[in-house]
Amino acid sequence: MKRWWILAALMMVALLAIAPGPGQAQTVTYAAGADPDSLDPANAESNPSEAVNRMIFENLVKFDPKLNLVPGLAEKWEQAKDGMSWTFFLRKGVKFHDGTPFNAEAAKYFFDRMIGPEKPSRAGLYAPLVDSTTVVDEYTVKVNMKAPFAFLLNNIAHSASGIVSPTAHKAMGKDIARKPVGTGPFKFVEWVHGDHVTLVPNDSYWGGKPKLEKIIVKTVKEESARVMMLQSGDAQLAVRLPSEDIPRLAKDANIQLDATETLRVLYIGFNCAKKPFNDERVRQAFNLGMDRESIVKNIYQGRALAASNIVAPLTTGYFPLPAYPYDPDKSKKLLAEAGYPNGLKAKFISPQGRYPKDFEMSQALQQQWKKAGIDVTLDTMEWAAYLAATRKPADQTDVEVFLLGWAPSSAEARWCLYPLYHSAEWVPKGNNRLFYSNKQFDDYVEKLTKATEKADRDNNLKLAQELLYKELPQIPILVTKETIGYSKKLKGVINSPLELTYFDQNTTLEK
């Protein structure tokens, strides 16, 4: 009998030792909408990948939750007066998850990989800009530029700039995409494709031991299933919640909702190389025939912002522009001036399911434009086919009017202005699907890119945005909000305007 009591006491001690006590960390299940495409930051091209990578990897410079640039693996930096080099002073005592040291050689390896023969998919952030890198000493690295570039720090804070262990990359090559090794607060355990990614704390993290004991990022493609997991407690966090479920979730005493304004602007694009869309009056007629406030109120239930600029307000380099009026009568007058007194017919294509309420919004626009004398036929196609259709060269495309969205992952305005509107970026080479060309606009963008003084940069940013506002090669509709839901016991969730939701070393889960 005595032996039985001793055994029972020992078992109780063991159970108490492994059971989480008050305030102790526990496993968090994160219901994501899609599987990652790569866990190698330099080759990751989707938000689900970037969200996971933000927990595994770190950058020399990073964005805080408000998109301010703050120190990361670099404690400070200096730009040469002529803008032709940047020097980064690195954090000491940092190790990769494989135990190898982070130092200037590791930072140089990152830049060399991005500008070298491997050509990762995100190499464009650096290859056109960076000439070489030099190790100054063990914790100082110098980046030599091909030309001054005003937004290098934003590129360095981009998710693609997470620094991978050179030792691991040399050993694994492309396999690093499935077995990532960084310096971040969480370490990779496994990736079961199509099902989940598991992370555990990096106990030797330089920023302090993380408080969560395990993270399971679960791939849950169905919106309704993510909602059910959140409500049942099977998931402590769910992203991309459907707007129709949000009023009900808001009444759940156990759930916290967060609708963060993003950098994504949804817009109507025109084929500016084709009549009648090469006429500014026709484009303005479409613009004045659009009731943005009605769309925001009735389709998005207020969970979006009416837009008058292709650059979202939280983007570095944004300049506010006056709101567009809704004036269908003036639309008709402009059409008559342009030679269409009896109205205009056009083909309009829209994605369905790529952006929140995209098709529903397109249907509303179709009805609004009709009141303005514009009769559009509305068609949809599968997303990959849609992108391909809008990437055909000007002499091969039959696209006239289309709906798309854009969010600059570098959180700065140039990455809207240059790829979407510069005449050197016409598709299929770049992302100028509008076939817009204006030498004055190109000049503004080139000047702001190379500016070494903030006042000069900002002046050209303002002029470029004002020119687009006047000429309307596209019509901005709204700025999206990314609505997530999580358990009220989960504290310290980061819901970034970059449309990335992730945890750091300070995130906790109360018992």
C-alpha positions in Angstrom: 0.0 0.0 0.0 2.8 2.4 0.9 4.5 1.7 -2.4 1.2 2.5 -4.3 1.0 5.9 -2.5 4.6 6.7 -3.4 3.9 5.9 -7.0 0.7 8.0 -7.1 2.6 10.9 -5.5 5.3 10.7 -8.1 2.8 10.6 -10.9 1.0 13.7 -9.5 4.4 15.5 -9.4 5.1 14.6 -13.0 1.7 15.7 -14.1 2.0 19.0 -12.3 5.5 19.5 -13.9 4.2 19.1 -17.5 0.8 20.8 -17.1 0.7 24.5 -18.0 0.2 26.7 -15.0 -1.5 30.0 -14.9 -0.1 32.4 -17.5 2.1 29.7 -19.0 2.3 29.4 -22.8 0.4 26.8 -24.7 0.0 25.6 -28.3 -1.7 28.1 -30.7 -3.5 27.0 -33.8 -3.5 29.6 -36.6 -6.2 28.9 -39.3 -4.7 30.2 -42.5 -6.6 30.5 -45.8 -3.9 28.8 -48.0 -0.7 26.7 -47.9 2.6 28.5 -48.1 4.3 28.3 -51.5 7.9 28.5 -50.1 9.6 28.9 -46.8 12.6 30.4 -48.5 12.0 34.2 -48.2 13.9 35.0 -51.4 11.5 32.7 -53.4 8.2 33.2 -51.4 5.5 34.9 -53.4 2.4 34.7 -51.3 1.1 36.2 -48.1 0.6 32.8 -46.4 4.3 32.1 -47.0 5.4 35.6 -45.8 3.4 35.4 -42.6 5.1 32.1 -41.6 8.5 33.4 -42.7 8.1 36.5 -40.5 8.2 34.2 -37.5 11.2 32.2 -38.6 13.4 34.9 -40.2 14.6 38.4 -39.5 15.8 41.3 -41.7 18.5 43.9 -41.2 15.8 46.5 -41.0 12.2 45.7 -40.2 8.7 47.3 -40.2 7.0 47.7 -36.8 3.3 47.1 -36.7 2.7 50.7 -37.9 5.1 50.3 -40.8 7.8 52.5 -39.3 11.4 51.3 -40.2 13.1 50.1 -37.1 16.3 48.2 -36.3 16.3 44.5 -36.9 19.5 42.5 -37.2 21.2 45.8 -37.9 21.3 48.1 -34.9 21.9 51.2 -37.0 22.9 52.3 -40.6 24.3 55.2 -42.5 23.8 56.4 -46.1 26.7 58.0 -48.0 26.0 61.7 -48.9 26.0 60.8 -52.6 23.6 57.9 -52.0 26.0 55.4 -53.6 26.5 53.2 -50.5 24.9 52.2 -47.2 26.7 50.9 -44.2 25.0 48.6 -41.7 26.2 48.0 -38.1 25.0 44.6 -37.0 23.7 43.2 -33.8 26.2 41.1 -31.9 25.7 37.7 -30.3 22.9 36.5 -32.7 22.8 32.9 -33.9 20.9 31.1 -36.6 18.7 28.2 -35.5 21.4 25.8 -36.7 23.8 27.4 -34.1 26.0 29.2 -36.7 26.7 32.9 -36.0 25.0 35.8 -37.7 27.7 38.3 -38.8 28.8 40.5 -41.7 29.7 37.5 -43.8 26.1 36.2 -43.4 24.7 39.6 -44.4 27.0 39.8 -47.4 25.9 36.2 -48.4 22.3 37.4 -48.4 23.0 40.3 -50.8 25.3 38.3 -53.0 22.7 35.6 -53.3 20.1 38.2 -54.4 22.3 39.8 -57.0 24.1 36.7 -58.1 23.6 33.9 -60.6 21.0 32.0 -58.6 18.4 34.7 -59.4 15.7 34.0 -56.7 12.2 35.0 -57.7 12.5 38.2 -55.5 15.9 39.2 -56.9 14.4 42.2 -58.5 14.4 44.0 -55.2 18.2 44.1 -55.4 19.7 43.0 -58.7 18.9 46.3 -60.6 20.1 48.4 -57.6 23.0 46.8 -55.7 26.4 46.5 -57.3 28.3 44.7 -54.5 28.8 44.3 -50.8 31.9 44.6 -48.7 32.6 43.2 -45.2 34.1 46.1 -43.3 34.6 44.0 -40.1 32.9 41.2 -38.3 29.8 43.2 -37.5 29.8 45.9 -40.3 28.8 45.4 -43.9 28.8 48.0 -46.7 26.3 47.9 -49.6 27.5 49.6 -52.8 24.8 50.9 -55.1 24.6 51.1 -58.9 22.8 54.4 -58.5 21.1 56.2 -55.5 17.9 54.5 -54.5 15.6 56.4 -52.0 13.8 53.3 -50.7 16.5 50.7 -50.1 15.6 50.4 -46.5 12.0 49.5 -47.4 13.3 46.7 -49.7 15.4 45.4 -46.9 12.3 45.4 -44.6 10.4 43.4 -47.3 9.5 39.8 -46.3 11.7 38.6 -49.1 14.7 40.0 -47.3 14.6 37.6 -44.3 18.2 36.3 -43.8 18.8 32.6 -44.3 21.6 30.7 -42.6 24.5 30.6 -45.2 25.6 27.2 -43.8 22.1 25.7 -44.3 21.6 27.2 -47.7 25.0 25.9 -48.9 24.1 22.5 -47.6 20.5 22.3 -48.8 20.3 24.6 -51.9 16.7 24.7 -53.1 15.6 22.3 -50.2 15.9 25.3 -47.9 12.4 26.2 -49.0 11.1 23.1 -47.1 13.5 23.2 -44.2 14.0 26.9 -43.3 16.8 28.1 -41.0 16.7 31.7 -39.7 17.4 33.8 -36.6 13.8 34.6 -35.7 11.8 33.9 -32.5 10.5 30.6 -33.7 12.1 27.6 -35.3 10.8 25.3 -38.0 9.8 21.7 -37.1 7.8 20.4 -40.0 5.7 21.3 -43.0 3.0 18.8 -44.1 2.0 20.2 -47.4 -1.6 21.2 -47.7 -2.2 20.6 -44.0 0.1 22.5 -41.5 3.4 24.1 -40.6 4.7 23.6 -37.0 7.0 26.0 -35.2 8.5 26.0 -31.7 10.3 28.7 -29.7 13.9 29.6 -30.4 15.0 29.4 -26.8 18.2 31.3 -27.4 16.5 34.2 -29.3 18.4 37.4 -28.8 15.2 39.3 -28.1 14.2 37.0 -25.2 12.7 33.5 -25.0 9.3 33.4 -26.8 6.3 32.9 -24.6 4.3 30.5 -26.9 5.4 26.9 -26.7 4.2 25.8 -30.2 2.5 27.3 -33.2 0.5 25.2 -35.7 -0.3 27.1 -38.9 -3.2 25.1 -40.3 -4.2 25.3 -43.9 -8.0 25.8 -43.9 -9.2 26.9 -47.4 -12.9 27.1 -46.6 -14.0 30.3 -45.0 -16.8 28.7 -43.1 -14.4 26.1 -41.7 -12.1 28.8 -40.4 -15.0 30.5 -38.7 -16.2 27.2 -37.1 -12.6 26.4 -35.8 -12.4 29.9 -34.3 -15.8 29.7 -32.6 -15.2 26.1 -31.3 -11.7 26.9 -29.9 -10.0 24.5 -32.3 -8.2 27.5 -33.6 -7.1 30.5 -31.5 -6.7 32.7 -34.6 -8.3 32.8 -38.1 -7.6 35.1 -41.0 -9.6 36.3 -44.0 -12.9 36.1 -42.3 -16.0 36.5 -44.6 -17.7 39.8 -44.1 -21.2 38.2 -43.7 -20.0 36.3 -40.6 -18.3 39.3 -38.9 -21.5 40.8 -37.2 -22.2 37.4 -35.6 -18.6 36.9 -34.5 -18.5 40.4 -33.0 -21.2 39.2 -30.5 -19.0 36.3 -29.4 -17.7 37.1 -25.9 -14.6 34.9 -26.5 -13.5 36.4 -29.8 -11.6 39.6 -30.6 -11.9 41.0 -34.1 -9.3 43.3 -35.7 -10.0 45.0 -39.0 -6.7 46.5 -40.0 -6.5 49.0 -42.8 -4.1 47.6 -45.5 -2.0 49.0 -48.3 -4.1 47.3 -50.9 -6.1 49.5 -53.3 -8.7 47.9 -55.6 -9.0 49.7 -58.9 -10.5 49.8 -62.3 -8.0 49.6 -65.1 -8.4 50.7 -68.7 -6.6 49.7 -71.9 -5.3 53.2 -72.6 -3.9 52.1 -75.9 -7.3 51.4 -77.3 -10.2 53.7 -78.3 -12.2 55.1 -76.6 -10.2 54.5 -73.4 -7.3 56.6 -74.7 -9.6 59.6 -74.2 -9.3 61.1 -70.7 -12.9 62.3 -70.9 -14.2 58.7 -71.3 -12.1 57.5 -68.3 -13.4 60.5 -66.2 -17.0 59.5 -67.2 -16.4 56.0 -65.7 -14.9 57.7 -62.6 -17.8 60.1 -62.0 -20.3 57.3 -62.6 -18.9 55.3 -59.6 -20.5 55.7 -56.2 -17.7 54.6 -53.9 -19.4 55.4 -50.6 -22.4 53.3 -51.5 -20.0 50.3 -52.3 -18.2 50.7 -49.0 -21.4 51.0 -47.0 -23.6 48.4 -48.7 -21.1 45.7 -50.0 -18.3 46.0 -47.4 -20.5 47.1 -44.4 -18.0 49.9 -43.8 -15.0 47.6 -43.7 -13.1 49.4 -46.4 -12.2 53.0 -47.3 -13.2 54.9 -50.4 -10.1 55.8 -52.4 -9.1 58.7 -54.6 -5.4 57.7 -55.0 -3.8 54.4 -56.2 -1.4 54.8 -53.2 -3.1 53.8 -49.9 -2.9 56.3 -47.0 -0.6 54.1 -44.8 2.0 53.8 -47.6 5.2 55.8 -47.2 5.1 58.6 -49.8 1.3 58.9 -49.9 -0.2 62.3 -50.6 -3.9 63.0 -49.9 -6.0 63.9 -52.9 -9.7 65.2 -53.0 -12.4 62.7 -53.0 -14.1 62.1 -56.3 -17.8 63.1 -56.5 -20.5 60.8 -57.8 -22.1 62.6 -60.7 -23.7 60.4 -63.4 -25.2 63.4 -65.2 -21.7 64.9 -65.7 -20.6 61.4 -66.9 -23.2 61.6 -69.7 -22.0 65.1 -70.7 -18.4 64.0 -70.9 -19.4 61.0 -73.0 -21.3 63.3 -75.4 -18.2 65.6 -75.6 -16.1 62.5 -76.4 -18.4 61.6 -79.3 -20.8 59.2 -77.5 -24.1 61.2 -77.0 -26.1 58.0 -76.8 -23.8 56.3 -74.3 -21.0 53.8 -74.5 -20.7 50.0 -74.5 -17.6 48.2 -73.2 -16.4 44.8 -72.0 -15.6 44.6 -68.3 -13.8 41.6 -66.6 -13.6 40.9 -62.9 -12.0 38.2 -60.7 -14.3 36.3 -58.4 -13.0 35.3 -55.0 -9.5 36.8 -55.3 -10.3 39.9 -53.3 -13.1 40.4 -50.7 -16.4 40.9 -52.4 -14.7 41.6 -55.8 -17.5 40.2 -58.0 -20.3 41.7 -55.9 -18.6 45.1 -56.3 -18.2 44.6 -60.0 -21.9 43.9 -60.3 -22.7 47.1 -58.4 -20.4 49.1 -60.7 -22.1 47.6 -63.7 -25.4 48.9 -62.4 -24.0 52.3 -61.4 -22.3 52.9 -64.7 -25.6 52.1 -66.5 -27.1 55.1 -64.9 -24.3 57.2 -66.2 -24.8 56.0 -69.8 -22.2 53.3 -69.7 -23.3 49.8 -70.6 -20.7 47.1 -69.7 -20.9 43.4 -70.2 -19.4 41.7 -67.1 -17.4 38.4 -67.3 -15.2 36.5 -65.0 -12.5 33.8 -65.4 -10.2 31.6 -63.3 -7.5 33.7 -61.5 -4.5 32.4 -63.4 -6.3 32.9 -66.7 -7.4 36.3 -65.6 -3.8 37.4 -64.9 -2.6 35.9 -68.2 -5.4 37.8 -70.1 -4.4 41.1 -68.6 -0.7 40.5 -69.3 -1.0 40.2 -73.1 0.9 42.8 -75.2 -1.1 45.8 -76.4 -1.3 44.5 -80.0 -2.7 41.1 -78.8 -5.1 41.9 -76.1 -8.9 42.4 -76.3 -9.1 43.6 -72.7 -10.9 46.9 -72.3 -11.9 47.5 -68.6 -10.8 45.3 -65.7 -10.7 45.1 -61.9 -7.4 44.5 -60.0 -5.7 45.3 -56.7 -2.2 46.3 -55.8 -0.4 46.5 -52.4 3.3 47.4 -52.2 5.0 44.9 -50.0 7.8 47.4 -49.5 5.3 49.8 -48.0 6.4 52.7 -50.1 4.7 54.6 -53.0 7.3 54.0 -55.7 6.4 50.4 -55.7 2.9 51.5 -56.9 4.0 54.2 -59.3 6.8 52.5 -61.1 5.5 49.0 -61.8 1.9 50.0 -62.6 2.4 53.2 -64.7 6.0 53.7 -66.0 6.2 53.4 -69.7 9.1 50.9 -69.4 6.9 48.5 -67.5 4.2 47.7 -70.1 3.1 44.0 -69.9 4.3 41.4 -70.5 7.7 42.8 -69.4 6.3 44.5 -66.3 3.0 45.2 -64.6 1.7 48.2 -66.5 -1.4 46.5 -67.8 -2.9 49.9 -68.7 -0.5 50.7 -71.5 -0.2 54.1 -70.0 2.7 56.3 -71.2 3.6 59.8 -70.1 7.1 61.1 -70.3 6.5 63.7 -67.6 5.3 60.9 -65.2 8.3 58.8 -66.0 10.6 61.7 -65.2 8.9 62.3 -61.8 9.4 58.6 -60.9 13.0 58.5 -62.0 13.8 61.6 -60.0 12.1 60.4 -56.9 13.9 57.0 -57.2 17.4 58.6 -57.2 16.7 61.5 -54.8 19.1 61.7 -51.9 17.1 64.5 -50.1 13.7 63.7 -48.7 12.2 67.1 -49.8 13.2 66.3 -53.4 11.8 62.8 -53.2 8.5 63.9 -51.7 8.0 66.7 -54.2 8.3 64.2 -57.1 6.1 61.7 -55.3 3.4 64.4 -55.0 3.7 65.5 -58.6 3.4 61.9 -59.9 0.3 61.2 -57.8 -1.3 64.4 -58.9 -0.7 63.6 -62.5 -2.4 60.2 -62.2 -5.3 61.8 -60.4 -5.8 64.1 -63.3 -5.3 61.7 -66.2 -7.0 58.6 -64.6 -5.4 55.7 -66.5 -7.1 53.8 -63.7 -9.8 54.5 -61.2 -9.0 53.8 -57.5 -12.1 52.4 -55.8 -11.3 51.5 -52.2 -8.6 50.5 -49.7 -9.3 47.1 -48.2 -9.2 46.1 -44.5 -7.9 42.7 -43.4 -10.3 41.3 -40.8 -9.0 38.6 -38.5 -10.4 37.0 -35.4 -8.7 35.5 -32.4 -9.3 34.3 -28.9 -9.3 37.0 -26.3 -6.8 34.9 -24.4 -4.3 35.4 -27.2 -2.3 38.6 -26.6 0.2 40.4 -28.9 -1.1 39.3 -32.3 0.5 41.4 -35.1 -2.0 42.2 -37.9 0.1 44.2 -40.3 -1.2 46.6 -43.0 1.0 44.4 -45.3 -1.9 41.8 -45.0 0.4 39.7 -42.8 -0.7 38.2 -39.5 1.9 36.7 -37.3 3.4 36.3 -33.8 6.6 37.3 -32.1 8.4 36.6 -28.9 6.0 38.7 -26.9 2.8 37.0 -28.0 1.1 35.1 -25.2 -1.8 32.8 -24.7 -3.5 33.0 -21.3 -4.9 29.8 -19.7 
